[in-house]
Amino acid sequence: MKKRRLWVLTLLSFTVLGLFSSLASAANTFDHGQWDALLKQHVLPLNGGQVTQVDYQGFAYDKVPLEGYLAELSQVTQVEFDAWSKDEQLAFLINAYNAWTVALILTKWPDLDSIKELGRLFSSPWNKSFIPLLGETRSLDDIEHVMIRGSDRYQDPRIHFAVNCASIGCPALRNQAYTGQQLEAQLEQQTLLFLEDRSRNRIEGGKLALSSIFKWYREDFEKGWKGYDSLEQFLVNYAVSLSLSPEDIKQLTEKKMSIRFLDYDWALNKTL
């Protein structure tokens, strides 16, 4: 009888511990399900996901659930955010940037052809402070350049293939929300898809023609991520995605290959 009571108590202890563990785990994550559902419904992947078109009219019809998701993001406190893992934090910030970019487009939709039209003479749409996040009113620039890039916590150049500026020249807006648990695989896939897109990155006459993203944010690719201290090293790592030949790799490795940067297309990435 005593052995049975001991066994029951032990079983209850493990059950309670498991429950507390599950609750603790849930408390250290954020549910991006609402954003995920909106992306799946209103973002159309093309060319295997290398490009996506955004149905902004569909987002306009679903403005209530979009605003509900944004409100949930805004309710997160700095203390809660700080308790999350690094990947959970980064996924949260990427989703916040992308969702508020869509919300910004909707403020003038359908009467615009580029996000740049939402800026003013002496200010861009990216430095407009309109986002209530972690206890402060922030801009898109604040999220990308201060909270993500300006933090020593993340330092992952692949974020440039995940944040989306609502333009054709941008890497595709993924039709799936980023999550802490899947972040590594998601960032890697977005990087591969972007580099495989020959409209953005290609060998041309023995020279490498790259997206202007690599010009604007070159320093991020040279800060030692995975040991790379040059853009050339980063590109060699993705030689297959760029369709580089052995000679191309040799030229890049020796920093002898000429690199030019393509013009950026700021037209809205809307469905046609």
ROPA-687794 format. One record per residue (C-alpha): x, y, z; residue number from 1. Coordinates in pm, 1 decimal, m for minus. Each point is the difference from the previous one (the first is absolute). Example, Ala and Ser with C-alpha at 12.3 -4.5 7.8 and 13.67 -1.06 7.14 Angstrom:
<rs>
<u 1230.0	v m450.0	w 780.0	k 1>
<u 137.0	v 344.0	w m66.0	k 2>
</rs>
This chain:
<rs>
<u 0.0	v 0.0	w 0.0	k 1>
<u 280.2	v 240.3	w 91.6	k 2>
<u 180.1	v m82.3	w m324.1	k 3>
<u m315.2	v 73.7	w m198.4	k 4>
<u m45.9	v 337.5	w 178.8	k 5>
<u 361.6	v 86.5	w m70.4	k 6>
<u m42.2	v m89.4	w m366.0	k 7>
<u m316.8	v 213.8	w m27.8	k 8>
<u 171.5	v 297.0	w 169.0	k 9>
<u 299.0	v m34.9	w m230.6	k 10>
<u m228.5	v m8.8	w m303.0	k 11>
<u m187.1	v 309.3	w 120.5	k 12>
<u 329.5	v 180.9	w 57.9	k 13>
<u 114.6	v m64.7	w m355.8	k 14>
<u m340.9	v 107.5	w m133.4	k 15>
<u 8.5	v 327.5	w 192.7	k 16>
<u 361.1	v 65.9	w m103.1	k 17>
<u m91.3	v m67.1	w m361.1	k 18>
<u m294.4	v 239.5	w 23.1	k 19>
<u 216.4	v 275.2	w 147.2	k 20>
<u 263.1	v m64.3	w m265.8	k 21>
<u m260.3	v 31.6	w m277.0	k 22>
<u m138.4	v 319.6	w 150.5	k 23>
<u 347.5	v 145.6	w 32.6	k 24>
<u 77.5	v m90.2	w m359.5	k 25>
<u m325.3	v 159.6	w m118.5	k 26>
<u 78.4	v 313.8	w 198.5	k 27>
<u 333.0	v 29.9	w m181.3	k 28>
<u m150.3	v m6.0	w m348.9	k 29>
<u m240.4	v 213.3	w m201.0	k 30>
<u m282.3	v m139.3	w m212.2	k 31>
<u 36.3	v 136.0	w m355.0	k 32>
<u m283.3	v m220.3	w m126.9	k 33>
<u m224.3	v 288.7	w m99.6	k 34>
<u 274.6	v 158.5	w m210.7	k 35>
<u 87.0	v m338.9	w m147.9	k 36>
<u m361.2	v m50.3	w m114.2	k 37>
<u m9.4	v 345.7	w m160.7	k 38>
<u 327.6	v m60.8	w m184.1	k 39>
<u m114.9	v m335.7	w m132.9	k 40>
<u m320.3	v 157.4	w m128.2	k 41>
<u 135.1	v 322.5	w m148.9	k 42>
<u 358.3	v m68.0	w m114.8	k 43>
<u 42.3	v m179.5	w m332.5	k 44>
<u 333.9	v m184.0	w m53.3	k 45>
<u 141.4	v m6.7	w m353.4	k 46>
<u 301.0	v m184.3	w m145.2	k 47>
<u 8.9	v m240.4	w 291.4	k 48>
<u m7.3	v 283.3	w 253.3	k 49>
<u 284.9	v 208.0	w m147.2	k 50>
<u m258.0	v 273.7	w m53.2	k 51>
<u m329.0	v 73.0	w 172.1	k 52>
<u m284.3	v 234.9	w m84.6	k 53>
<u m208.7	v 152.7	w 277.8	k 54>
<u m377.7	v 28.7	w m24.0	k 55>
<u m33.1	v 332.3	w 181.0	k 56>
<u m370.1	v 15.1	w m82.6	k 57>
<u m41.4	v m331.8	w 178.1	k 58>
<u 186.2	v 139.4	w 299.8	k 59>
<u m232.7	v 302.4	w m13.2	k 60>
<u m301.2	v m230.8	w 18.6	k 61>
<u 166.0	v m175.5	w 294.7	k 62>
<u 94.8	v 321.1	w 176.4	k 63>
<u m168.2	v m105.5	w 325.1	k 64>
<u 208.9	v m316.5	w 55.7	k 65>
<u 312.4	v 189.4	w m113.9	k 66>
<u m66.1	v 274.6	w 253.3	k 67>
<u m69.2	v m267.6	w 261.1	k 68>
<u 342.3	v m153.9	w m62.5	k 69>
<u 169.1	v 340.8	w 16.6	k 70>
<u m177.1	v 68.6	w 329.0	k 71>
<u 130.9	v m329.5	w 139.0	k 72>
<u 353.6	v 95.7	w m101.2	k 73>
<u m41.9	v 333.8	w 175.1	k 74>
<u m110.0	v m163.9	w 325.0	k 75>
<u 333.0	v m177.6	w 46.4	k 76>
<u 209.7	v 168.3	w 268.9	k 77>
<u 375.6	v 44.2	w m2.8	k 78>
<u 24.5	v m236.1	w 299.1	k 79>
<u m188.4	v m273.0	w m187.7	k 80>
<u 208.8	v 54.4	w m312.1	k 81>
<u 327.0	v m17.8	w 195.4	k 82>
<u m101.1	v m338.9	w 144.5	k 83>
<u m24.1	v m157.5	w m346.4	k 84>
<u 275.7	v m183.1	w m182.6	k 85>
<u 206.2	v 186.7	w m259.2	k 86>
<u m177.2	v m176.8	w m287.6	k 87>
<u m343.5	v 74.8	w 147.3	k 88>
<u 90.6	v 367.5	w 32.7	k 89>
<u 132.6	v 24.6	w m354.3	k 90>
<u m304.3	v m176.6	w m148.9	k 91>
<u m223.6	v 243.1	w 190.7	k 92>
<u 185.7	v 304.6	w m134.3	k 93>
<u 3.9	v m124.5	w m360.7	k 94>
<u m373.5	v m74.1	w 9.5	k 95>
<u m67.8	v 337.7	w 161.7	k 96>
<u 195.3	v 180.6	w m273.5	k 97>
<u m179.8	v m185.5	w m280.4	k 98>
<u m348.6	v 30.6	w 150.3	k 99>
<u 31.3	v 372.0	w 68.9	k 100>
<u 136.5	v 54.1	w m349.4	k 101>
<u m319.1	v m152.5	w m139.2	k 102>
<u m203.9	v 218.4	w 237.1	k 103>
<u 188.6	v 307.2	w m122.2	k 104>
<u m77.1	v m82.0	w m363.8	k 105>
<u m369.1	v m34.3	w 87.0	k 106>
<u m10.7	v 359.1	w 128.5	k 107>
<u 0.7	v 116.9	w m363.3	k 108>
<u m103.6	v m313.4	w m187.7	k 109>
<u m91.9	v m19.6	w m285.5	k 110>
<u 122.3	v 348.4	w m92.2	k 111>
<u 372.4	v m67.6	w m9.1	k 112>
<u 254.4	v m176.7	w m218.0	k 113>
<u 297.4	v 4.2	w 237.1	k 114>
<u 59.6	v 10.2	w 374.1	k 115>
<u 217.7	v 304.4	w m64.6	k 116>
<u m315.9	v 200.3	w m68.0	k 117>
<u m77.1	v m22.3	w 372.1	k 118>
<u 301.9	v 211.6	w 86.6	k 119>
<u 30.1	v 377.4	w 11.0	k 120>
<u 251.0	v 250.7	w m134.5	k 121>
<u 242.1	v m33.9	w 290.3	k 122>
<u m100.7	v m340.4	w 139.0	k 123>
<u m42.1	v m350.8	w m130.7	k 124>
<u m284.3	v m242.3	w 80.4	k 125>
<u 253.8	v m207.4	w 191.0	k 126>
<u 76.8	v 263.9	w 261.0	k 127>
<u m364.2	v 83.7	w 71.7	k 128>
<u m75.8	v m81.0	w 365.6	k 129>
<u m337.8	v m174.5	w 10.5	k 130>
<u 67.1	v m344.6	w 149.2	k 131>
<u m83.9	v m64.3	w 368.9	k 132>
<u 251.3	v m270.8	w 89.7	k 133>
<u 161.9	v m103.6	w 329.4	k 134>
<u m116.5	v 309.7	w 181.0	k 135>
<u 108.5	v 260.6	w m256.2	k 136>
<u m126.8	v 147.0	w m325.0	k 137>
<u 243.2	v m109.9	w m266.4	k 138>
<u 65.8	v 17.5	w m373.7	k 139>
<u 81.3	v m276.9	w m245.8	k 140>
<u 359.0	v 126.7	w 3.7	k 141>
<u 2.1	v m37.4	w 378.3	k 142>
<u m98.6	v m365.7	w m29.6	k 143>
<u 247.5	v m86.5	w m275.4	k 144>
<u 300.9	v 219.8	w 70.4	k 145>
<u m18.0	v 44.4	w 377.9	k 146>
<u m177.5	v m302.4	w 144.6	k 147>
<u 128.1	v m260.4	w m249.2	k 148>
<u 315.5	v 125.9	w m170.3	k 149>
<u 106.9	v 234.2	w 277.8	k 150>
<u m11.7	v m272.0	w 261.6	k 151>
<u 304.2	v m214.6	w 70.5	k 152>
<u m241.3	v m281.6	w 82.8	k 153>
<u m92.8	v m112.8	w m353.0	k 154>
<u 263.7	v 90.7	w m262.1	k 155>
<u m145.1	v m224.6	w m268.7	k 156>
<u 25.5	v 152.7	w m350.2	k 157>
<u m271.0	v m233.4	w m127.2	k 158>
<u m260.6	v 229.1	w 157.2	k 159>
<u 35.1	v 209.8	w m317.6	k 160>
<u m172.4	v m280.4	w m189.1	k 161>
<u m285.5	v m14.4	w 252.3	k 162>
<u m106.2	v 359.9	w 69.4	k 163>
<u m209.5	v 129.1	w m287.6	k 164>
<u m32.6	v 361.5	w m116.8	k 165>
<u m309.6	v m55.8	w m218.1	k 166>
<u 197.6	v 39.3	w m323.3	k 167>
<u 77.5	v m221.2	w m299.5	k 168>
<u 373.3	v 41.8	w 60.8	k 169>
<u m31.8	v m139.5	w 352.2	k 170>
<u 49.8	v m363.9	w 87.1	k 171>
<u m334.2	v m178.3	w m4.8	k 172>
<u m246.2	v 45.0	w 284.2	k 173>
<u m21.5	v m354.6	w 132.7	k 174>
<u m355.9	v m135.3	w 5.3	k 175>
<u 63.5	v m146.0	w 343.6	k 176>
<u 59.9	v 168.4	w 334.3	k 177>
<u 345.2	v m31.0	w 151.6	k 178>
<u 19.9	v m191.2	w 327.3	k 179>
<u 280.1	v m50.8	w 247.4	k 180>
<u m12.8	v m375.8	w m43.6	k 181>
<u 30.0	v 13.3	w m380.3	k 182>
<u 203.6	v 317.6	w m39.2	k 183>
<u 333.5	v m152.7	w m102.5	k 184>
<u m157.6	v m206.9	w m277.9	k 185>
<u m221.7	v 288.8	w m112.1	k 186>
<u 284.9	v 250.6	w m24.4	k 187>
<u 215.7	v m246.6	w m188.6	k 188>
<u m277.1	v m80.3	w m246.6	k 189>
<u m70.3	v 369.6	w m64.0	k 190>
<u 370.1	v 56.2	w m63.0	k 191>
<u 18.1	v m284.0	w m251.2	k 192>
<u m314.7	v 113.4	w m180.0	k 193>
<u 127.9	v 356.5	w m30.3	k 194>
<u 342.9	v m101.1	w m127.1	k 195>
<u m153.5	v m242.4	w m251.0	k 196>
<u m208.7	v 278.5	w m155.4	k 197>
<u 188.7	v 101.6	w m314.3	k 198>
<u m195.7	v 324.6	w m29.8	k 199>
<u 177.7	v 111.9	w 318.2	k 200>
<u 335.0	v m184.4	w 4.6	k 201>
<u 188.0	v m142.9	w m299.6	k 202>
<u 328.5	v m42.9	w m184.8	k 203>
<u 8.2	v 237.7	w m293.6	k 204>
<u 292.4	v 16.0	w m240.9	k 205>
<u 238.9	v m145.8	w 254.7	k 206>
<u m113.2	v 251.5	w 261.7	k 207>
<u m228.3	v m48.8	w 297.0	k 208>
<u m315.3	v 211.9	w m11.2	k 209>
<u m163.0	v 18.4	w 343.7	k 210>
<u m299.7	v 157.4	w 165.9	k 211>
<u 67.6	v 342.0	w 149.1	k 212>
<u m72.6	v m155.7	w 339.5	k 213>
<u 359.5	v m121.8	w m2.4	k 214>
<u 121.1	v 355.5	w m61.2	k 215>
<u m215.6	v 166.5	w 264.1	k 216>
<u 65.0	v m259.2	w 270.4	k 217>
<u 337.5	v m136.9	w m101.7	k 218>
<u 138.7	v 53.7	w 350.7	k 219>
<u m256.3	v m245.7	w 141.1	k 220>
<u 142.6	v m276.2	w m220.4	k 221>
<u 353.0	v 76.6	w 119.5	k 222>
<u m47.4	v m4.6	w 377.9	k 223>
<u 110.8	v m356.3	w 53.7	k 224>
<u m325.8	v m191.8	w m34.4	k 225>
<u 109.6	v m366.1	w m30.1	k 226>
<u 355.5	v 130.0	w m17.3	k 227>
<u m46.4	v 203.9	w m319.2	k 228>
<u 173.9	v 336.1	w 4.9	k 229>
<u m65.2	v 97.7	w m362.2	k 230>
<u m295.7	v 6.5	w m236.2	k 231>
<u 195.1	v m225.6	w m234.9	k 232>
<u 26.3	v m270.4	w 266.0	k 233>
<u m374.3	v 15.8	w 61.8	k 234>
<u m71.8	v m34.5	w m372.6	k 235>
<u 242.2	v m292.0	w m42.6	k 236>
<u m189.4	v m181.2	w 275.7	k 237>
<u m309.3	v 22.5	w m221.8	k 238>
<u 178.1	v m81.7	w m325.8	k 239>
<u m256.4	v m264.8	w m98.2	k 240>
<u m294.2	v 239.9	w 40.1	k 241>
<u 183.4	v 261.6	w m206.3	k 242>
<u 97.2	v m261.5	w m263.6	k 243>
<u 366.5	v 90.1	w 32.4	k 244>
<u 253.9	v m200.1	w m199.2	k 245>
<u 328.6	v m120.7	w 156.2	k 246>
<u 173.2	v 289.9	w m175.1	k 247>
<u m258.4	v 245.9	w 136.7	k 248>
<u 62.2	v m135.0	w 349.0	k 249>
<u 374.5	v 36.6	w m44.8	k 250>
<u m36.2	v 358.2	w m120.3	k 251>
<u m232.0	v 88.0	w 287.6	k 252>
<u 218.9	v m167.3	w 258.9	k 253>
<u 298.0	v 200.6	w m123.7	k 254>
<u m218.9	v 313.5	w m15.1	k 255>
<u 76.2	v 39.1	w m369.4	k 256>
<u m357.3	v m20.5	w m129.4	k 257>
<u m165.0	v 328.3	w m88.7	k 258>
<u m329.1	v 62.8	w 181.2	k 259>
<u m264.2	v 247.3	w m109.9	k 260>
<u m330.5	v 74.6	w 167.0	k 261>
<u m331.6	v m3.2	w m182.7	k 262>
<u m256.3	v 278.9	w 9.7	k 263>
<u m269.9	v m53.5	w 261.9	k 264>
<u m363.0	v m22.0	w m107.7	k 265>
<u m211.9	v 199.2	w 248.1	k 266>
<u m332.5	v m84.3	w m168.9	k 267>
<u m257.0	v m150.2	w 234.7	k 268>
<u 13.4	v m381.2	w 26.5	k 269>
<u m373.3	v m29.4	w m57.9	k 270>
<u m196.9	v m271.2	w m179.8	k 271>
<u m55.4	v 82.0	w m365.2	k 272>
</rs>
